[in-house]
């Protein structure tokens, strides 16, 4: 099956989609106005220590103070993808630290080198760790640790043993910890040596900058979305990587030339007039990610409800029916399990998730359904823990939350319903309007385009997005007129020649 990575670059946002066949499997979005801090290394200052909750608040020079738990000072953080190690000396197996231990580790006004492992979410500041990790394509270098390990997602015992032998060779001359990521499976000793050489050089640069920097300050900035995607997701089974921006394409070729030579022949510039996502038929599917109700092939559907404390997912049979109720429930549940795993991944849902499957009386079928769900979530890069299904068909799981989910990025609290629901943000609507104008200009070659939009969207377009409009007018030799309609719903707009 053909697997493609599609990269759509616009001035207001970057979108990345992973498509297998004609099916959207993963989706990521990042905007300059909503930058992520995850992976960044800072030299911070401890502002306060709260022994009651076992944490220190650290000023990293970025608005809200970061949150540093005692556990993230004593042992490596598991918020990083796949930082799973094994062996009797594993720090993960040590006793849970007492909150009061934070007083021994952190003092007010103390300078500390930290890395962000979780973005600011709601009122919470970014979560930090003192165990800096330098992620590469195949490994994660842990400068402050001395343990080695292999990702638990590498399940083949022979391969794990081979990787451990390679690690032992490399470990003798390396005074740091190292963890092999899932992508390291099957790679040679030379591949690991080259990457570790690059990672250690980067760490020396970080140390040098840190020694001269005045706290609080940024010491090292993590790669942007497109670079992270290629580093963390690109694999041999990817047929090609399509980029619709010449500037980004050149940057990615340079990146591939330095770190991923095997990717260069698969990296291609998309030159067609039709929007990249439209050409693969996934634009409508992306739009569907924001809806609560998701249909499945058999005629059943699932409902996804996000609350303050958890995400509830309900499975319904809909129009599907078989002679026996148990057969109906089993068929719908099996299709729903695969779709639920996919929707959680696409929407980047994090935190506690409760799934209510249709009741089934047969224990064997409940066990088979649970196995289907387990296999379906194996595609997910995030760390997931699932509890056994109850006799009522309830499954509880937690999924690692690092960044704001897709819905949080694209929507804001609804002014029409006092926060009970949500509508697309002004930024999102301005992007959609510009996209629609561009399509109309390419289709009709008109000399003037008028767009009727909500007043807030018009204000944003005429101020924040004025450079984009000017550039589009110049490229298409046309005039673009934005007309404010105060009575228009914020999600509605009209584009006319």
PLY file of the C-alpha trace (Angstrom):
ply
format ascii 1.0
element vertex 497
property float x
property float y
property float z
element edge 496
property int vertex1
property int vertex2
end_header
0.00 0.00 0.00
1.32 3.42 -0.98
2.28 5.58 2.00
2.86 9.31 1.52
3.75 12.24 3.75
2.09 15.42 2.47
3.41 18.80 3.64
1.25 21.88 2.99
3.07 25.15 3.80
1.26 28.50 4.06
2.34 31.72 5.73
-0.17 31.25 8.58
0.26 27.52 9.25
2.00 24.31 8.28
-0.02 21.11 7.91
1.34 17.58 7.60
-0.73 14.53 6.68
0.35 10.89 6.54
-1.77 9.04 3.97
-1.83 5.27 3.41
-3.61 4.41 0.16
-6.33 7.04 0.14
-6.84 6.99 3.91
-5.65 9.69 6.32
-3.69 8.04 9.14
-2.00 10.94 10.93
-2.46 14.70 10.88
-0.40 17.53 12.40
-0.75 21.30 12.34
1.50 24.08 13.63
1.16 27.87 13.50
3.83 30.52 14.09
1.37 32.34 16.38
1.01 29.23 18.56
4.56 28.00 18.83
5.37 24.85 20.73
8.08 24.76 23.40
8.42 20.98 23.64
12.04 19.88 23.23
13.47 23.36 23.83
16.32 23.63 26.35
16.38 26.65 28.69
18.62 28.05 31.38
16.06 28.94 34.03
15.84 30.37 37.53
13.93 28.67 40.34
11.28 31.17 41.50
9.64 29.10 44.23
9.70 25.62 45.75
6.43 24.04 46.96
7.21 20.95 49.02
3.51 20.15 49.48
3.18 19.15 45.83
6.81 18.21 45.33
7.53 20.76 42.63
9.52 23.88 41.81
8.36 26.75 39.61
11.06 27.81 37.17
11.22 31.03 35.16
12.40 30.17 31.65
11.69 33.63 30.26
8.54 32.59 28.46
5.46 33.94 30.25
4.18 31.32 32.68
6.72 29.68 34.96
7.57 26.09 34.14
6.55 23.23 36.44
9.39 20.96 37.62
8.31 17.86 39.57
10.66 16.17 41.99
10.33 12.96 39.93
11.60 14.82 36.84
14.76 15.79 38.72
15.47 12.34 40.15
14.84 10.22 37.03
14.47 10.71 33.27
11.05 11.96 32.18
8.84 9.49 30.37
6.96 12.29 28.64
9.41 11.94 25.75
8.27 9.44 23.15
9.67 5.97 23.79
12.11 6.84 26.55
11.66 3.34 27.92
14.67 1.55 29.35
15.13 -1.89 30.77
17.36 -3.62 33.29
17.41 -3.96 37.04
19.02 -0.58 37.55
16.26 1.24 35.66
15.37 4.53 37.36
11.75 3.91 36.33
11.55 1.18 38.99
12.75 3.21 41.92
10.35 4.02 44.73
8.02 6.96 44.23
9.86 10.08 45.51
8.45 11.95 48.52
7.27 15.52 47.74
9.55 16.92 50.45
12.64 15.72 48.53
12.24 18.73 46.24
13.75 20.89 49.03
17.06 19.02 48.69
17.17 19.39 44.93
15.99 22.94 44.25
16.46 26.28 46.00
15.03 29.69 45.20
17.17 31.76 42.78
19.06 28.61 41.75
19.99 28.44 38.05
19.03 25.18 36.37
19.26 23.73 32.86
15.87 22.30 31.90
14.03 20.91 28.89
10.31 21.31 28.14
8.49 17.96 27.95
4.91 19.26 27.82
3.48 22.48 26.42
1.42 25.03 28.33
-2.14 23.63 28.42
-4.93 25.79 29.86
-3.74 27.48 33.05
-0.81 25.09 33.54
2.67 26.26 32.65
5.04 24.05 30.63
6.27 20.89 32.34
10.04 20.63 32.66
12.73 18.06 33.32
16.40 18.40 34.27
17.17 15.19 32.35
17.85 16.71 28.95
17.30 14.38 25.99
18.78 14.94 22.52
16.49 13.04 20.12
17.89 11.78 16.85
16.48 9.58 14.09
17.42 6.28 15.76
18.48 7.24 19.28
17.94 9.60 22.17
21.12 10.82 23.87
20.74 11.40 27.64
23.75 13.53 28.71
22.96 13.42 32.46
22.28 9.69 32.69
24.35 6.53 32.49
21.79 3.90 31.50
21.11 2.36 28.12
17.94 0.86 26.74
15.82 -0.11 23.75
12.30 1.07 22.99
9.68 -1.35 24.27
8.01 -1.13 20.87
10.89 -3.17 19.44
9.31 -6.49 20.41
11.48 -9.00 18.51
13.78 -10.64 21.08
16.61 -11.36 18.62
16.61 -7.75 17.41
16.60 -6.43 20.97
19.62 -8.60 21.79
21.44 -7.38 18.66
20.76 -3.75 19.58
21.95 -4.30 23.15
25.24 -5.72 21.87
25.75 -2.63 19.69
24.92 -0.37 22.65
27.48 -2.10 24.86
30.18 -1.42 22.25
29.23 2.23 21.99
28.63 2.62 25.71
32.21 1.88 26.71
33.49 5.18 25.34
30.35 7.20 25.99
29.88 8.84 29.37
26.19 9.44 28.76
22.97 7.46 28.54
21.53 6.29 25.24
18.19 4.86 24.20
17.41 3.22 20.87
14.13 4.40 19.34
11.78 2.17 17.33
13.22 3.55 14.07
16.62 2.13 15.12
15.41 -1.43 14.57
17.48 -3.05 11.82
20.08 -0.27 11.68
23.82 -0.95 11.66
26.47 -0.04 14.19
27.76 2.57 11.73
24.34 4.24 11.59
24.31 4.58 15.38
27.90 5.84 15.52
27.22 8.59 12.98
24.11 9.77 14.78
25.69 9.68 18.23
28.61 11.70 16.87
26.15 14.36 15.68
24.15 14.32 18.95
27.23 14.64 21.16
28.49 17.58 19.06
25.09 19.25 19.50
25.26 18.65 23.25
28.72 20.26 23.44
27.28 23.31 21.65
24.42 23.47 24.16
26.88 23.31 27.07
29.02 26.08 25.56
26.04 28.40 25.02
24.67 27.63 28.49
27.94 28.49 30.22
27.84 32.01 28.74
24.08 32.67 28.82
22.33 34.70 31.50
19.23 33.04 32.98
16.45 32.95 32.01
17.20 32.31 28.35
16.65 29.87 25.49
19.69 27.66 24.95
18.53 25.28 22.22
15.39 25.32 20.09
13.81 22.08 18.91
13.19 21.53 15.19
10.00 22.88 13.60
7.10 20.61 12.61
8.33 19.49 9.18
11.80 18.55 10.45
10.35 16.68 13.46
7.96 14.76 11.22
10.74 13.58 8.93
13.02 12.73 11.84
10.37 10.86 13.85
7.96 9.43 11.24
9.83 8.89 7.98
10.63 5.21 7.44
11.54 2.87 4.61
7.88 2.09 3.89
7.16 5.73 2.98
6.78 5.89 -0.83
7.36 9.63 -1.11
7.27 12.96 0.69
5.47 15.76 -1.18
6.07 19.42 -0.27
4.09 22.26 -1.91
6.56 25.04 -0.98
9.81 25.48 -2.92
11.46 27.26 0.03
10.55 24.50 2.50
11.53 21.85 -0.04
15.06 23.28 -0.30
15.38 23.38 3.50
14.23 19.78 3.83
16.65 18.62 1.14
19.50 20.19 3.09
18.21 18.56 6.28
17.99 15.18 4.53
21.46 15.61 3.04
22.94 16.07 6.52
20.97 13.54 8.55
18.82 11.31 6.30
20.46 10.69 2.88
18.07 7.80 2.16
15.14 10.23 2.16
16.46 12.56 -0.56
15.26 10.43 -3.50
11.76 10.27 -1.99
11.47 13.99 -1.26
9.59 15.74 -4.08
8.30 19.24 -4.81
4.57 19.34 -5.56
4.00 21.59 -8.59
0.33 21.05 -9.53
-2.27 23.86 -9.46
-4.73 21.81 -7.41
-4.26 22.13 -3.64
-2.06 19.26 -2.37
-4.60 18.01 0.18
-7.48 18.35 -2.30
-5.53 16.26 -4.81
-5.53 13.37 -2.33
-9.14 13.92 -1.26
-8.32 14.46 2.41
-9.39 18.09 2.92
-12.97 17.03 3.72
-11.70 14.29 6.01
-9.64 16.85 7.95
-12.72 19.03 8.31
-14.52 16.01 9.79
-11.95 15.78 12.59
-13.75 18.60 14.40
-17.14 16.89 14.48
-18.47 14.86 17.40
-20.11 12.13 15.32
-18.00 9.78 13.18
-19.60 7.16 10.94
-18.17 3.67 10.37
-18.56 1.42 7.30
-21.27 -0.90 8.61
-23.69 1.95 9.33
-22.90 2.40 13.01
-21.18 5.46 14.46
-19.14 6.75 17.37
-19.65 9.97 19.35
-16.64 11.79 20.82
-17.31 14.20 23.69
-14.48 16.22 25.22
-14.99 17.39 28.81
-12.71 19.27 31.21
-11.51 16.08 32.91
-11.72 13.35 30.27
-12.83 12.33 26.78
-15.89 10.08 26.53
-16.40 7.94 23.42
-19.70 6.17 22.85
-20.31 3.41 20.27
-23.74 3.12 18.62
-25.14 0.56 16.14
-27.01 3.21 14.08
-28.69 1.70 11.03
-26.77 -1.59 11.17
-28.65 -4.69 12.25
-28.23 -8.46 12.13
-30.55 -11.29 13.13
-28.85 -11.75 16.52
-28.19 -8.76 18.80
-24.83 -10.21 19.88
-23.65 -10.42 16.24
-24.75 -6.82 15.63
-22.88 -5.59 18.69
-19.71 -7.53 17.85
-19.54 -6.31 14.22
-20.11 -2.65 15.17
-17.70 -2.81 18.11
-14.88 -4.31 16.01
-15.14 -1.61 13.33
-15.51 1.06 16.00
-12.36 -0.08 17.86
-10.17 0.47 14.80
-11.80 3.83 14.03
-11.52 5.02 17.65
-7.77 4.33 17.67
-7.46 6.27 14.39
-9.54 9.23 15.58
-7.59 9.50 18.85
-4.37 9.60 16.83
-5.67 12.07 14.22
-7.16 14.46 16.77
-4.13 14.08 19.08
-6.46 13.44 22.01
-4.61 13.28 25.33
-5.40 12.54 28.96
-8.04 10.10 30.22
-10.25 8.43 27.60
-13.31 6.32 28.47
-14.80 4.15 25.70
-18.31 2.73 26.03
-18.69 -0.19 23.62
-22.05 -1.85 22.94
-22.72 -4.51 25.60
-21.82 -8.11 24.68
-22.65 -11.13 26.82
-19.94 -13.47 25.53
-16.63 -13.15 27.37
-14.67 -14.54 24.39
-15.96 -11.81 22.12
-15.11 -9.11 24.67
-11.58 -10.48 24.82
-11.31 -10.55 20.99
-12.57 -6.94 20.79
-10.01 -5.83 23.37
-7.21 -7.44 21.32
-8.41 -5.55 18.21
-8.21 -2.26 20.14
-4.74 -3.10 21.47
-3.43 -3.84 17.95
-5.09 -0.70 16.55
-3.31 1.66 18.99
0.11 0.18 18.19
0.37 2.63 15.27
0.29 5.51 17.73
3.60 7.20 18.57
2.27 8.52 21.88
2.56 6.52 25.08
-0.73 4.72 25.84
-1.89 2.66 28.81
-5.12 0.62 28.60
-7.03 -1.12 31.39
-8.91 -4.37 30.80
-12.47 -4.14 29.48
-15.18 -4.34 32.14
-18.15 -6.69 31.87
-20.22 -3.65 30.82
-18.00 -3.02 27.78
-16.17 -0.05 29.30
-12.49 0.52 28.45
-10.38 3.12 30.26
-7.12 4.38 28.79
-4.67 7.24 29.10
-2.77 8.78 26.22
0.30 10.95 26.53
-0.48 14.63 26.05
2.49 16.75 24.96
1.10 19.49 22.75
-2.30 21.09 22.22
-4.57 18.81 20.21
-5.73 19.61 16.66
-9.10 20.88 17.91
-7.51 23.20 20.48
-5.27 24.71 17.80
-8.08 25.39 15.33
-11.00 26.39 17.57
-11.76 28.98 20.25
-14.53 29.20 22.88
-17.82 30.04 21.19
-19.02 33.62 21.85
-22.54 32.61 20.81
-23.07 30.00 23.52
-21.02 31.34 26.47
-18.37 28.65 26.19
-20.72 25.66 26.12
-19.41 24.77 22.64
-16.82 26.01 20.19
-16.46 27.59 16.75
-13.48 28.02 14.45
-11.08 30.75 15.50
-10.61 34.00 13.54
-7.17 32.78 12.43
-8.61 29.51 11.12
-11.38 31.31 9.23
-8.95 33.80 7.65
-6.85 30.86 6.42
-9.94 29.22 4.92
-11.05 32.46 3.24
-7.62 33.01 1.68
-7.56 29.39 0.54
-10.99 29.81 -1.10
-9.94 33.07 -2.78
-6.80 31.42 -4.13
-8.83 28.52 -5.56
-11.26 30.94 -7.25
-8.42 32.98 -8.75
-6.74 29.86 -10.13
-10.03 28.54 -11.48
-11.53 31.66 -13.03
-8.55 33.99 -13.68
-10.84 36.83 -12.50
-9.56 40.41 -12.26
-11.44 41.11 -9.02
-12.56 38.82 -6.18
-14.92 39.91 -3.40
-15.18 38.05 -0.12
-17.99 38.63 2.38
-16.89 37.62 5.89
-17.66 38.18 9.56
-16.39 41.54 10.90
-13.72 39.94 13.12
-12.42 37.86 10.23
-12.39 40.95 7.97
-10.37 42.87 10.56
-7.85 40.01 10.82
-7.53 39.66 7.04
-7.05 43.39 6.46
-4.44 43.74 9.19
-2.60 40.52 10.14
-2.99 38.90 6.71
-2.54 42.02 4.56
0.91 40.82 3.33
-0.62 37.52 2.17
-3.40 39.34 0.31
-0.94 41.73 -1.34
1.25 38.81 -2.44
-1.76 36.96 -3.88
-2.91 40.08 -5.77
0.55 40.47 -7.27
0.85 36.79 -8.27
-2.58 36.66 -9.93
-2.74 40.29 -11.12
-6.13 40.67 -9.51
-7.81 42.86 -6.91
-9.05 41.25 -3.68
-11.83 43.05 -1.80
-12.73 42.04 1.77
-16.24 43.10 2.85
-17.29 42.89 6.52
-20.76 41.49 7.28
-21.46 41.93 11.03
-24.54 39.67 10.92
-22.71 36.80 9.23
-21.86 33.74 11.35
-18.13 33.63 12.03
-17.80 30.28 10.22
-19.65 31.47 7.10
-18.20 33.42 4.17
-18.87 34.01 0.49
-16.39 34.45 -2.36
-17.59 36.05 -5.60
-16.06 37.25 -8.84
0 1
1 2
2 3
3 4
4 5
5 6
6 7
7 8
8 9
9 10
10 11
11 12
12 13
13 14
14 15
15 16
16 17
17 18
18 19
19 20
20 21
21 22
22 23
23 24
24 25
25 26
26 27
27 28
28 29
29 30
30 31
31 32
32 33
33 34
34 35
35 36
36 37
37 38
38 39
39 40
40 41
41 42
42 43
43 44
44 45
45 46
46 47
47 48
48 49
49 50
50 51
51 52
52 53
53 54
54 55
55 56
56 57
57 58
58 59
59 60
60 61
61 62
62 63
63 64
64 65
65 66
66 67
67 68
68 69
69 70
70 71
71 72
72 73
73 74
74 75
75 76
76 77
77 78
78 79
79 80
80 81
81 82
82 83
83 84
84 85
85 86
86 87
87 88
88 89
89 90
90 91
91 92
92 93
93 94
94 95
95 96
96 97
97 98
98 99
99 100
100 101
101 102
102 103
103 104
104 105
105 106
106 107
107 108
108 109
109 110
110 111
111 112
112 113
113 114
114 115
115 116
116 117
117 118
118 119
119 120
120 121
121 122
122 123
123 124
124 125
125 126
126 127
127 128
128 129
129 130
130 131
131 132
132 133
133 134
134 135
135 136
136 137
137 138
138 139
139 140
140 141
141 142
142 143
143 144
144 145
145 146
146 147
147 148
148 149
149 150
150 151
151 152
152 153
153 154
154 155
155 156
156 157
157 158
158 159
159 160
160 161
161 162
162 163
163 164
164 165
165 166
166 167
167 168
168 169
169 170
170 171
171 172
172 173
173 174
174 175
175 176
176 177
177 178
178 179
179 180
180 181
181 182
182 183
183 184
184 185
185 186
186 187
187 188
188 189
189 190
190 191
191 192
192 193
193 194
194 195
195 196
196 197
197 198
198 199
199 200
200 201
201 202
202 203
203 204
204 205
205 206
206 207
207 208
208 209
209 210
210 211
211 212
212 213
213 214
214 215
215 216
216 217
217 218
218 219
219 220
220 221
221 222
222 223
223 224
224 225
225 226
226 227
227 228
228 229
229 230
230 231
231 232
232 233
233 234
234 235
235 236
236 237
237 238
238 239
239 240
240 241
241 242
242 243
243 244
244 245
245 246
246 247
247 248
248 249
249 250
250 251
251 252
252 253
253 254
254 255
255 256
256 257
257 258
258 259
259 260
260 261
261 262
262 263
263 264
264 265
265 266
266 267
267 268
268 269
269 270
270 271
271 272
272 273
273 274
274 275
275 276
276 277
277 278
278 279
279 280
280 281
281 282
282 283
283 284
284 285
285 286
286 287
287 288
288 289
289 290
290 291
291 292
292 293
293 294
294 295
295 296
296 297
297 298
298 299
299 300
300 301
301 302
302 303
303 304
304 305
305 306
306 307
307 308
308 309
309 310
310 311
311 312
312 313
313 314
314 315
315 316
316 317
317 318
318 319
319 320
320 321
321 322
322 323
323 324
324 325
325 326
326 327
327 328
328 329
329 330
330 331
331 332
332 333
333 334
334 335
335 336
336 337
337 338
338 339
339 340
340 341
341 342
342 343
343 344
344 345
345 346
346 347
347 348
348 349
349 350
350 351
351 352
352 353
353 354
354 355
355 356
356 357
357 358
358 359
359 360
360 361
361 362
362 363
363 364
364 365
365 366
366 367
367 368
368 369
369 370
370 371
371 372
372 373
373 374
374 375
375 376
376 377
377 378
378 379
379 380
380 381
381 382
382 383
383 384
384 385
385 386
386 387
387 388
388 389
389 390
390 391
391 392
392 393
393 394
394 395
395 396
396 397
397 398
398 399
399 400
400 401
401 402
402 403
403 404
404 405
405 406
406 407
407 408
408 409
409 410
410 411
411 412
412 413
413 414
414 415
415 416
416 417
417 418
418 419
419 420
420 421
421 422
422 423
423 424
424 425
425 426
426 427
427 428
428 429
429 430
430 431
431 432
432 433
433 434
434 435
435 436
436 437
437 438
438 439
439 440
440 441
441 442
442 443
443 444
444 445
445 446
446 447
447 448
448 449
449 450
450 451
451 452
452 453
453 454
454 455
455 456
456 457
457 458
458 459
459 460
460 461
461 462
462 463
463 464
464 465
465 466
466 467
467 468
468 469
469 470
470 471
471 472
472 473
473 474
474 475
475 476
476 477
477 478
478 479
479 480
480 481
481 482
482 483
483 484
484 485
485 486
486 487
487 488
488 489
489 490
490 491
491 492
492 493
493 494
494 495
495 496
